[in-house]
């Protein structure tokens, strides 16, 4: 029995010549069957044609609209920040206080109520009125990028 690694494989393969007599194995109908639209020469059928009955593409339900892969900013209202007096308010602090679901997503502060506490605000976004309210209360606003998630996977060294 021939072993797989002892097979003689050639890169050049001859083109199959169909319709060259019965003895060739691909004679007479040349592999196209007997009669019918697919056996004829000339114009071919479009890919999803189903013989004139309702096309499969038209019969299947479509999911309309689209879902954005861009994560929207988490919203925190300004009056929530009164509980964080004289503190640095960033994504980590808001996450610990329970105002946002994850610290690795952008946060936007929206004006609602009044700010009485002095805070240093370090988040990705805040409305113009919030920035003015923070400065008026004696704090500062710094626009910072979203913190990256620290990976827990072991890193590969060059020696490996």
PyMOL commands that set and color helices and strands:
alter all, ss='L'
color gray80, all
select helices_A, chain A and resi 4-6+22-24+37-39+56-59+78-83+91-97+128-136
alter helices_A, ss='H'
color red, helices_A
select strands_A, chain A and resi 74-77+88-89+107-110+120-123+125-126+140-143
alter strands_A, ss='S'
color yellow, strands_A
deselect
rebuild
show_as cartoon
